Amino acid sequence: MMGDRKGFELLNMILSEGSLEILEIAKDGEPKHFTDFRELVNSRTGKVFSPNTISTRLKELVEVGALERIITKTKREREVVGYKITPEGLKALDISYRYEEELQNCFGKEK
């Protein structure tokens, strides 16, 4: 168990609005591009995330190792930045599913 401040900061980042939604889109393992996240909806508010929020979350998820920043090529051989989920990102997503289920059980509410 992480009892230090760094662990708490990591938890807060993963739970920041947009992080889990981004990991959910990336979970198929295929490279994703910024445009794949452009219509990402905040599950709490129902509003589309701003491009700044998406950009910030992508950067944070790369920094902690949940996503890998990759360069892919378009059909016209143009290089573009892509993002691919890492094993650690998949594990974080799996942990979030388990905690969601535990919290629902704890408070007796279903989705």
Secondary structure, 3 states (H helix, E strand, C coil): CCCCHHHHHHHHHHHCCCHHHHHHHHCCCCCECHHHHCCCECCCCCCECCHHHHHHHHHHHHHHCCEEEEEEECCCCCEEEEEEECHHHHHHHHHHHHHHHHHHHHHCCCC
